[in-house]
Amino acid sequence: MLASVDDAALLRQLETLALPLDQWTHRAHVRLGHLYVVAHGFDQHPELHTKQVLRPFHSRGRMMKAGPQATFVEPDRVPVPRSAR
């Protein structure tokens, strides 16, 4: 369970692709987002401040469904690059 994992270990799991998919929850996403903002600042990557960054990967129909807001959804346009996973 992620609640028992310290911040550094959680970041390591994400960055080494060791975070189990069933633990990639909305709470984990928000927690990791917070950790990255604290470490790197919010304005360093303004292109990530919008869901437009997902458009090359997901069609509008897929983005409008409830799934992508609740869990990881495989893209239906092109795969997410391995380096971004």
PyMOL commands that set and color helices and strands:
alter all, ss='L'
color gray80, all
select helices_A, chain A and resi 2-4+7-15+21-23+26-40+46-48+51-54+60-64+67-70+82-84
alter helices_A, ss='H'
color red, helices_A
deselect
rebuild
show_as cartoon
